[in-house]
């Protein structure tokens, strides 16, 4: 099969790395890719949001499957345009992608499906949001309604923090049009888990879980990021919890989306809070998590390609992934200044030495290769140093050995990935 992966981050490198191992694969392309992806796929200079460019390339190159990595092209309708052009695509159409594109829509679907989630309210006016806040107090959670690259959520411990979040999102528009509306919801407590399910419109199958670290600094300090590291499987997430989430969260939502004429195909990413009353939904995303995807791909023993094709074609019933027993852990290395103002262009060395460390795989997230061959940082989150091990501690130690082999004065990482589980 000829496959095109859309995107250029660590998630897409992990997907390409795994797809390249499939005996069914005959050619692998990635748009736009990065310096690491170029080692396993042919990178084509088309950005993920260039819908017509991607569709035209896929048609001209007889692509058998388009795998969409990021959320933005999905909400822009890339899957719709692929389907209209007769292309098979892994990823939801624009109507189904609203589960991530609009938090208020997602909460409406959860309520209609009877899925457990926090009480919430939606506001288009900052004054009305403040009036509601004065009634309910804090702690409280304030979310930009639209896409904000994983940075649109503020967990406010005090009313003052919540008011500042409302002002920043709705009035200062720090997330642009994504902040035209906000969702304010009750603050739940408990460990967070990222759970994934492959869906074909009517059938869903479990596809693993991980725990990530959102805050930029050690000890979960500093601002939220797109994710500074992850590990899996999470010790706190049992097989019984997985079954409960499938029965009470994923399956009812899949049925509700079909009822609304927007059947969900692709991967459904459930952000869960393991509360004292049981697992509850924080949010849904409509694509693999980043960096959780790196953990899943390292642990997946099955061939990924047939699973993605079955999801796209509506034939998931009876299928189940096979997982390696060994845990995996990934440490994100980010450019100085991330997440506010990452400094780009610094040269990264030691990548071959890092990849040579036992059990280590290096995933590129924001890199490019200069004409002189040097790898440089082009984004905020730049590398994912991932590893497997006999247990979580061994995986963590291996990953940090890989981190220490990287020569990059312009980068940094958290030093406590996995600590909460150890």
N, C-alpha and C positions, 0 to 999 in steps of 0.2 A: 504493500500500500504506500501511496505517496501522501505524506502528512505535512500540513502547515500549522505551526504553533504561532499564535499571535501574542506578542508582548516581548519585553526585554529585561525582565527582572529576575530575581532569584527563584521565584516560583516557576517561571518559564524555563530557566536553566534546569531545574529539577525535573520538570516534565520532559524536556528534550533528552536529558541524560537517561531517564527511564525508557522513553520511547525508542531511543537508539538501540536498546538491548533487545527489541522485539524481533523475532524471526520473520514476522509478517511484514516488516518495514522494508521498502525498496528505496525510498528517498525521504529525507527530512529537511524541511525548510523552517525558518523562523523570521518573523517580521516584527520589530527590526533586529531583535537579538542583542547580544553583547559579546565582549571579548571571550568569555568562557563558553557561551553557547556556540560560538564559531568553531570550537573544537569538536563538536558532535553534530552540527547541522549547518546547512548553508544559510547564512544570514542575508536577508534582502532589505534594502533601505526603504521600508514603508512603515510609518508609525502606526501604532495600534488603533488610533482614532481615524485613520484614513480609510473609511469604509469602502469607498469605490475602488481605491487602490488595492486593497486586500482582495476584494471579490474578483477584480480583473486579473490579478496575479494568479489566484487559485484556478480560475477558468482557463487561463492561458497555459498553465502548467499541469493540467489534468490532476488536480489535487483530489484525493479520495476522502480526506477528512480534514476539516478545519477545527483546531482546538483553540478556543479563546481563553486566554489567561486572565487578563484584568477585567474589572467591572465596567470601566468607562465605555469601551466599544460595545459591550452587551447592552447597556442602557441606551446607547445610540442606535441599536437595532442591527448590529452586524449579523446576528443569527438570522434575522428576518431576510436581510438582503442575500445572504448565502443560500437560504432555502429557496428564495425566488429565482436564484440563478441555477437551481438544480444541484447545489453543493451540499454534501452531508456535513453537519456541524455539531460539535459538542459544546453546548452552552445554551442558556435559555433565550427565548425571543424577548423583545423589548417589554412586552406586557408582563411576562413572568419576572423579568429582571427588576421590575419595580419593587420586588421584595427587598432589594438593597438600595435601589435608587430613591425610595421614599420611605423614611422610617414610620411616618404616620400611616401610609398604605400597609406596611408590614404589620403594624399593630392592629389595624382594622381586620386584616386577614387572621391574625392570631386569635382575636376575640371571636370572630365568626366561626373559627375552627374549634374553639374551646381549648386552645393550647395554653398552658400555664405561663403567665408573664406578669410583669409588674403593672400596677394601675398607672394610667397615663392620661395626659391631655395635650392637645395640639394648639399652637398659637401662631397667628400671622402678625400680631401686634405686640410690640415690646411692652407697652403699658399693661395690656391684659395679662401678659406672662408674669409681670412683676406683681400684679394684683393677686394672681393665683399663688405665686410664691409666698406672698404675705400670709395667705391662708394656711398653706401646708407646711411651711418652714423647711428646715434642713435636718439631716442630710438629704440631698435631692440630686437627681441626675438631669442635666440639660444637654440635649442633642440637636445639632443641626439636622434638619430634615433630609437634606440631599447628600450627595457624595462629597466626602471631605478627606479622602485618602487615609481613612482610619484615625483622623485627628479631630473629628467633630464632636467628641463626647467629653463632657466635663462632669466629674463626680464631685459635687460641691459639698464640703463638710459644714459650711456656714451659709446663712442667707446672703452675706456679703459676697462670698465666692460665686453663688448662684446668680446674683444680680450682675456681677462683673462678666459672667459667661453670657448672659442674655445680651448685655451691651456689646460685647465683642462679636458675637455671632450675628445678631439682628441689626445692630446699628453701625458698627465698624465694618461689618461684612468681611471678617478675616477669612472666611471660607467662600467668599463670593456669593453667587446666587443660591448655593446650597443652604445658606442661612436665612433665606426669605421666610421660612417657617422654622419653629423649633418644636420639639417634643420634650415635655417635662414629665419625668416618671419617678415613681417611688424608688428609693435606693434599697436594693436587695443586698444581702450579705452571704458570704460563703466563697469557696474556691471557684474560679472560672475555668471552664474547659471548652475547647474548640472541638466540635464533633462534626463529622462529614458523612453525607449519604449520597450515593449515586442515584439519580432519578431518570426515568424514561417517559415521564408524563403520567403514568398510572402505577408504576412499581418503583419502590425505593429499597436499596440494600445498604447496610452499614458499610462505611469506608474509613473507619479508624478515628482516633481522637488524639489530641495533643494539648499541652498547656504552653501558652506563650507568655512573654514578659513585655508589657506595653510601655512601661515607664523607661525613660532614657538612662536613669542612673541606678547604681547598685542599691539594693534594699527597696526597690520600687519607689525611687525618688525622682523628682523632676517631671517635666511635661510628658504627656502621652506621645507615642510614636507609632509608626506602622508595625512595630515589633522588633525587639532587640535580641530575641532568641526563643527557642522552643524545645520541648522534649516530648517523647511519647514512647510507649503508652503511659498515660497519667495513672499513677498508683491510686489516686482518689476516685477514679471512674471505673466502676465495676461492670461486669457483664449484665447484671440486673439493672443497673442504671441505663446502660445502652438500650436494653429492651424497653425500658420505660420511656425513654426519649423517642424511640421509633414509634411506639404505640400512641403516645400522647402529644407529640410535637410534630414529627416528620410526616407520618401517614395522614393525620387529619389535615395538615396544611396542604399536602399534595392533593388530597381530595377537594379541598376548598378552592385551590387554584384551578383545577379541572372544571369545577362547577362554575367558576367565573369565566370560562372560555379561554384561560391562559395556562394550559398544562405546563408543568415545569419539567424541563429536560436539562440535564447537566449535573453539576455537583451543588448540593445544598449544604451550606456551612452554617451550622447552628452554634451561635455563641451562647453558652449555658452558664448559669449560676447554680451551683449545687447548694441550695438553701436548706435549712433545717426541715422544711416541708417537702423537699425533693427537688429534682432538677427543674429549673424554670428558664425560659428563653429571654436572653438579653436582646438578641437581634438575629436576623438571618442575613447572610451574604450569599451571593449567587456564583461564587467561584472559589477555588482553593485559597486557603489562607497563605500568607507569606510572612513569616517563615515556616508555618506548619507544614506546608507542602513538601519542603525539603525532608522533614522527618518522616512523613508518610511514604515518600518515594524510596527512601533508604530502607524502610521496613517492609515494603511491598515485595513479596516473593512472586506473585502472579505476573503474567504479561499484562501490562497496562492497556495496550492497544485494543484487544478484544472487548475489554470492559467499557472503554470510551465509545467504541462502535455500537455496542449493545445499547448503551444509554441513548445514543443518537437515533438508533433505529427502532427503539421501543421493545427490545428483547432482553431486558435485564432479569426477568423472572427466572428463578432457579440458579442464578449465578451468585458466586460469593468469592471475594478476594482471599488470597492466602497470605498470611503474614509471617515474617521471621520472628522468632521469639525474642531476639536481642532488641533492647531499646536503642533509640537514636536521640541525639541531641545536636542542636545547631546554635552556634554563637554568631550573632550578626556583628560585623565590623563596619562602623559608620564613619563618614568624613567629619572632621572637626567642625563644630558649629551646628551639627544636626541636633534637633529637627528644625530649629528656627532658620538658620542661614548656613547650610553646609558649604564648605569651601571645596571647589572642584578643581581638577587638573593635577593633583599631586600624584607622584609616581609610586607605584606599589611593587615591591620586590619580594622575593622569598616564596612565591606561589608554588613553584615546583617542590621546594623543600617541605612546604606545608602538606601538599598532596601526597608526599612520600611517607608521611607519618602513618604508623599502623592504624588502620581503621578509619582514616580521614578521607573525606571527599570535599573539595572546594567548589562551592557554587558562587557564581558571579551574579551580582544584582545591579550594580551601577558602574560598569567599566567599559572602556574602549581601548583599542590598541593603536598607538601612534605609528607613524610611518617608520620610525626607528625601532619598532618592535616593543617598546615599553608599554606596560599596562598602566592606565591612569584612571583615577576616580572621576566619574561623570554624574554621580547622584549623591543622595544622602546616605541611604543604606547601600553599601558597596559590595561587601562579600558576606557569604555565609559559610563559616568553617564548621562542617558537620562531621559527625562520627557515630559509629555504632560500637557497642561493647557488650561484654557478657552480662553486665548490669549497668544501671544508670550512672553509678559513680565511675565505672571504667569508661563509659561513653563520654562523660564530662571531662575526665582527665585527658582522654585522647583528643577531644575537640580543642581543649586549651593548649595542648602541645602543638597542635596545628596553628592556632592563633599566635603562639610565641615564635613560630618559624617565619611568620610573615614580617617583612621589613617595610613598615609604613608609618613614618613619623606623623603623617597627616591624618591618621585614623585612630579610633578608639573603640572599646567594647565594654560591655558589662562583664564583671568577673564573678557573678553569682548565678549564672543561668543553671537551672536545675536545683538550686539550693533548697527551695521550699519542699521539694520531694525527698531530699536527702536528710 
